[in-house]
Amino acid sequence: MKIRNILITLVSAIALLISASTISFAKVVGDKIILGAAVSLTGKYSSNGVHTQNGYNLAVERINGMGGVKVGGKTYKFDIIYYDDESNSGRAAQLAERLIQQDGVKFMLGPYSSGLTKAMAPVTEKYEVPMVEANGASRSLFTKGYKYLFAVLAPANLYLDVAIDLAVEKNGGKPVKIAMAFEQDAFSQDVRLGIVEAAKRTGSKIIIDDKLPKELNDMAATLSKVKATNPDVLVVSGHTKGALTAVRQISEMKVDVKMLAMTHCDAAKLSKQHGKASEYALCASQWHKSLSYKDNYFGGGMKYDADFTKAFGYAPPYQAAESSAALLVFKDAFERAQSFDTKKVRDALAATDMQTFYGNIKFAAGGQNVSKPMVLFQVSCNDDGSVCENKVVAPTKWASAELVHPIPSWSER
């Protein structure tokens, strides 16, 4: 009897192990669709990593609370397994392997930044795991032939080229002198390529082409050159920290420039950090709350802004908005596929053609969204700088205010 009991116990234990293994490697556990995400909760991208996670979480809560995801006559809810990639591309690739191989994740949300997305994409592609990403805009992501990568945002080379067109327009259609300083990451280098192409297209001349220091904490050398050469437009791309450094040092050094165009202004919360000193900065944005896009889950941009602010205590930068949109895309794809088969879901993602509060989403063969333009907003403050707003000034179709140009000199402010 003892031997029989031991055998029964052994068989039961093996069954439990098989059951646990099946659950951990399942695409769906019970009524939950498990998504995986490695985001930057520490390191130099941590502020935008938090925006990304908050955007994901708000959308999960909203979708789950409004009926979930309906597949095969059943209702499912989203759940996300998170890991901190520490703003490190090597770590991000390791975590992608862990999520797929150990946690059994079959559907992935993207990290923050192009560099980390570039590290994870080969892993998800290898295992044929669909990844909908919201914060990797590098053009090179969409030229690799990936079949399982889908990005809801416009590519990086389109972020600030419209600023050069605006500068030329304000210069009576004549070419302009351009100064620029960029971080040495994949995203910023693609922004730079867009500026180079815009300069060629408009016959403009790049007179300063600098690299931002790795820690993004000092661009005094570039600004001294700007003072000496008087360019028509200064372009800066260094994520959140780079934007804050640029505005701080331009103010401290009293650098006059007709146009200042940057990335990541809203994520940097420029006006809260620097008040009146941030006024007139021209900022590339994937999204703005004043745009008229709508969906059934968040309504329009103003409603999303209010809901996000209530949930997290601050207004949503576009990094949060596009992250929420990624969940809406996954929901739509699951319901059209009526399956959790990764290939069928991939095919449904490839056929996406929808509008969200964030914008229109339709993917080209390379996985990039080709239906949503970038917008530019300009920071506008009241007299004492206690209240500042971001007002869309381009494209004209979406503009809620006229561009202030040239920027008043510091002696006139």
N, C-alpha and C positions, 0 to 999 in steps of 0.2 A: 504493500500500500504506500509505503514511504517513497519508493522509487516512482510509482505512478503519480503521486502528488508532486514530486519534484519535476517530472516530465510535464505535467499539466502547468505547473508554475512557469517552467522554462518556455513552453509554447505560448503561454499568456504574455510573458515578458517580451518575446519576439514579436507577437502580434501588436503589442503596445508600441514597440519601437517602430514597426512598419507603419502603424497608424500615425504616429508622431511625425515620421519622415514624410508620409504622404501629405499631411497637413502643412508642414513647413515648406514643402516644395509645390504646394498647390497654387494655381493661378488665383483661385477664389477660396476663401475660408468661410464656410457657413454662408452668411448673407453679406460678406464683406469682400470688396475688390481691393486687394492689397497693392498699393503703389510704393515704389522706392524712391528716395531722394537723398542725395548727399549735398548739403548746403553749407556755406561758410558762416558758421556761428562764432568762430574765432579767426584771428589773422586780419590782414589788411582789407579784406572784402567783407568783414563781419557785419557792418551796418547794412549793406545791400543784401547780404545773406539773410539777415533778419527780415528785411522787407519781402524777400522772396518767400520765406517760410510763412510769414503772416498772410501773404496773398494766397498761397496754397491753402492754408487753414481756413481762411474766410470762405473760400469757394467750396471746400469740403463740407463745412457746416451748412452753407446755403443749399447745396445740392442735396445733401442728406435730409435736410429739414423740409425740402419741397418735393419729396417723393422718391428721391434716390435715382438709381439707374435701373431701367427695366429691360431685362434680357431673358428671352425664353419663357415669358409669362411670369417671371419672378422679379422681385424688387431687391436690389442690392445697394449697399452703402459703400462709399469710399473710405479707406483707411490708409495712412501713410506711415511707412517706417523711415525715420530720419537718422542720418549720421552727420557728424561735423567733419567736413573735409579740410578744415583748418586753413582755408585759402591756399591749399597746396595741390598742384595738379597731380603729383604722384600719389598723394593720399586719395584724391578723387577717383583715380583709376582703380586703386585697391578696393575702395568702398563699392564701386560698381560691381567688381568681381564678387565681393562679399554679399551684396544684396541679391545678386542673381544665383550664385553658387550655394551660399549657406542659407539665405533667407527665402529662397525660392521665388523671388519677385520676377514677374513676367512683363510688367509694365512700369516704365520709369519716367519720373519727372526730372527735368534738367537742373543742374547746379546754377550758381551765380557766376557769370563772366564767361567770355569766349574761351579763355585759356583752359578753364576747368572743363567746359563742355567738350573742347577738343581732346582732352585727356580721357573723358568717359565714352565718347562716341564710338571709338574702335571696339570697346568692350561690349557695348550694347549691340553693335552691329554683328560682332562675332557670334553672339548667342541668339541673334535674331529677336531681340527684345525691343519693342517699340518704345521710343523715348520722345515725349513732347516736351520741348524746352522753351523757356521764355526769356532767357537772359544771356544767350550766346549769339551774338550778331555778326561775328567774324565771317567775312565773305568766303574764306577758305573752307569753312564748315560745309558749304553747299556745293563744293566742286570736287568732293572726294568720291562721289558715286554712292553715298550712303542711301540705303533703302528704308531704314528703320528710324531715321532722325527727322523730326518735324519741328520747325521753329515758328512761333506765332508772331515774332517781331520782324521788323524790317532789317535788312542787312546793314552792317556798320558803315560801309562806304557811302551810304545815303544819309548819314546823320547830319552832316554840316555843309554839304556841298551847296545847299540852297542859301546858306549864309553868304557864300561868295557871289552867287547870283544877285542877292539883295544888295551887297556892297557895290557891285558893278552898276546895278540899276540906279542906286543913289549917287553914283559918280557920273551920271549922264550917259550911261552905256559904255563908258571908257574902262579899260583895264585898271585894276587896282594893285597896290602893293600889299603882300600878305606876309605876316609874321606868324609862326606856329611853333608850338612846343607840345610834345607827345610822350606819354608813357610808352615803355618798350614792350607792351603786351600785345597779344593778337588783336584784340578789339581796337585799341587806339591806333595801331599801325594800319588797320583797314580804314579807320576814319581819315587818317593821313592820306591814304591812297585816293580817297574820294576828293580831298582838297586838291591834291596834285592834278587829278583829272579835271576838276572844275577850273583850276588855274589855266590849264592848257586850252580848255574849251572857250574860255573868256579872254585869252591872251594876257592874263594877269601874271605878275611876277612874284615869286616867293623869295623874299629877301632875308628871312630868318627861318631856319629849319632846325630846331633844337630838340634834344632829348631831355625829358624830365628826369631828375635823379630817382633812383630806385625807391627811395622812401617817400617820394612825392612831397617833401617838406620844405623845398627851397627852389624858387625859380627867379631869384634876384638877378642872376647873370643874364637870363633872357630878357627880363624887364629893363635892364640897363641898356641893352641893344635897342629895345623898342623905343626908349626915350631918345636915343641918339638918331634913329632912322625914320621915325614918324610914319609907320605903316598905316594903311587904310583900315585894316582889320587884323585883329589878333585872335588866333584860334588855339584853344587849349583842350586837351583830352587826357585826363588822368584820374578817371573815376571820381568818387566822392572826395577823397583827400586832396586830389589835384585841384578840384574846383574850389575848395575852401582855401587852399594855399594861394591860388591865383588871386582871388578876390582880396584876401588879407594883404598880400604884398603889393598889389596894384594900389590899394588904398594907402598903405604905409609909405610907399615910394612916390605917391602922387603921379602915377603914370597916366598920361592922357593918350587915348586912342579913340578913333572915331567909332569903331565897332568892336565889341568883345563877344566872341561866340565860343561856347563851351559845351561839353557833355556833362551829364550827371548833376546839373544844377539843383533839380528838385530833390533828388536823393540826399544832396548835401545840406538841404535846409538853409540855403545861403542867407536868406533874410533873417532867420532866427539867430544865426551865428554872427552875422556882420551888419544887419540892419541896413541903414541908408547906403553903406559902402557897396552893397550888392546891386543897387539900382542900376538899371539899363543893361545889365548882363543879358545876353541873348543866348537862349538855351535850347538845345536839341531835345526833343521829347518824343517818345513812342506814343504817348497818350496825354490827353488833358481832359479834365472833368467837364469842360464846356463843350466838348464835341458831341454831336447829335446821334451817335451810334446807340442802339438799344438791344436788349435781349429780355427773355422772360424771367431771368434769375436775379439780375441786379438792376433791371430797368435801364436807366441811362447813367452817364458819368457822374452827374450830381448826386444821384441816389447811392452809387457805389462809394463816392467820396464820403457821404454822410455815414453810411454803414461801417466803412473801414475806420473812420475817425472815432466812432462810438466804440468800436471793438478794441482798438489799439491805442487810442489817445493821441493820434497824430494823423495828419492828412496823408493820403496814399501817394507816394511817388509812382512813376510809371512802372518801376520794377515790380511793385506789388500788383498793379492792375494787370500787367501782362501775365504774371504768375497765376492769378485767378482765372484768366482766360484759358490757360492751358488745361485746367480741369474741365471747363465747359467743352473744350475740344475733345477730350477723352470721353466724356459722357456721351456726346453726340456720336462719336465713332463706335462705341460699344453698342449703342442702341440701333444704329444702322447695320452694324455687322450681325447683331443678334447672336453673338458668339463671344467666347473668351479665347478662341484659337488665335494665337499671336499673328499668324499670317493673314487671317481674315480681318483682324483689327487693323493691321498695317495697311491693308488694301482700303479699308474704310477711311482711315486717316488720310491716305493719299487722295481720296475723292472728296475731302472736306470742302465745303463751300457754304459759309455761314456768316452771320453777323452776330457779334457780341457787343456788350457795352464798351469794350476796349477797341473794337474796330472790326472790319471785314477780314475774314480769314480764308484763304485759299492757297494751297501749296503748289509750288512749281516742282518739276521733276527732282530738283536738288534738295527739296525739303523746306525751302524758305517761303515765307508768306509774301505773296506778290500782290495782295489786294489792299494793303493799308499804307498810306503815305506817312512820312514823318511830319511833325509840326515843330514850329519854333515859337517859344514864348519869350517875352521880355519881362524882367522884374520891374515893377512899378511901385513906388512907395509914397506915402504921404509926407508932409513937410518935415516931421521930426523922425521919420523912419520907424515909427512904432507899429505901423501897419503896412505890409507889403503884399502885393498880389502878383501872380504869374498870369500875364495876358497874352493870348495867342495872337501873333502878328503875321504868321505865314504857315501854310499857303493861304492866299487871299480868301479862298472858299470857306476856310474855317476861322478866319481872323475875327477877333472880338475887339481889337484895338489897332491903332496905327503905330508903326515902328517909330520910335524916337531916334532920330539920326541927324547929325552926329551926336555922340554922347557928349553932354556938356563937360567942359574942362573942370578940373578940380577947383580952380579959382572961381568958377561961376556957380558952384554947387552951394 
